[in-house]
């Protein structure tokens, strides 16, 4: 086989695989069950309000239930600790302000590492 023909067949195979890959990715749907949204403050505050608005829109768009779980206490440390212990499967979302980073300097011990325990997704709200 000539080098040009071999290269052409390799590129054609790669192109065919590239066309099939999106179809394979569509077979996996997310979410397949309810998603928990952890807010480390009690109900009624601005973080809770935003989280409920976001959960409602995500439920509409994704076709699955997104529910808010308020876990208040210790300046947000209890809720952040619970979020840090959740399985990293995408079925737990943690919504918080900057305090989960600042709490490292305010409290003697916190149940999470602000840099290793969480994977940031987006900056949803700024003020």
N, C-alpha and C positions, 0 to 999 in steps of 0.2 A: 504494500500500500504506500502510496506517495505521502509525503509530509503534508501537502496541501489537502489531500482528501481526508487524511486522519484528523487534521485540525478542523476541517469543515464538519465532520461527523461529531467531533467533541462539542463544537459550538451548537450544532443542531440538537444534540442530546441535552445540553444545558438549557437551551431555550425551551424545549419540551418540558423539562423538569420545572423550570420557572413558571410556565403556564399552569402546570398542575398543582404547584404549591399553594396558591391562594385558595383553591377549592378544598384542599386538605385542611387548611387552617379554618375555613368556614364550618367544617364539620364539628369543631369544638366550640360550644357556645358558653358564654359567661353572662350572667351567673345562672347556675342551675338550681340554686335555692336562695333563701333569704340572706341578705347581707346586713351585718350589724355595723352601725355607725356609733362609735364610742365618743361621747362628749364628756370631758372631765370636770364638768361643772353642773350645778343644779339647774333645773328647768327654768326658763324665763329670761335668761340673759342673752346677750347678743350672739354668743357662740352657739347656744342652743337654738335660737331662732334661725340663724343661717343654716345650721345642720338640718333642721326640719324642712326648710325650703329646698335644700339640696337633695335630701332623701326623697321628698315627694317627686321632684323632677326626674331623679334617677329611676325611681319606681315606674314612672310613666314611660320613660324612654327605653328602659331595659326589659320591661315586662316581668320583673321579679320584685319582691318586697324588699325595700331598704328601710330598716327601722332604727330609730335613735334610742340609745341606751345612755342615760345620764348617770355617771359614776362620780359624784362630787366628793370633795374632801381633800384635806392636806394641800391646798393650793393647786389642785390638779394632779398631784402625784399618784393618788389611788387609781384614777381613771387611766393615766398614762402607764402605770404599772400593769394594769389589766390588759391594755392594748399591746404592750410589749410582750406579754405572755401568750398572746393569741397566735395561732398557727399562721405562718406566712403564706396563706393560700389565696389571698385576695378577698376573703369573705368577712374581713374585719377592717373597717376604715376608722382611723383616728383623726379627729378634727380638733385642733388646739391652736392657741396663739403662741407667742414667743416664750411663755412662762415655762414650758417644759425644758427649755435650755437654761433659763435663768435660775430655775429651782435648784440646779446643781450647786450654786453658790449660796443659796438661802437656807437649804436644809442640810443637816449632817449626813443623811443617807437618803437616797431616792431609789425606787425599785426598778430602774431602767438606766440605760446609757443613751443619752439623747442623740448620739451620732451613730451608734451601732444597732440600736433596737428598732429603728424606724427607717423606712425607705420613703423619702419625700415623693409625692406625686405631682402636686401643683400648689401654687399660691393662689388660693381661691378668692380671698378678700384682703384688701388693704385699707387702712384708715389713717 
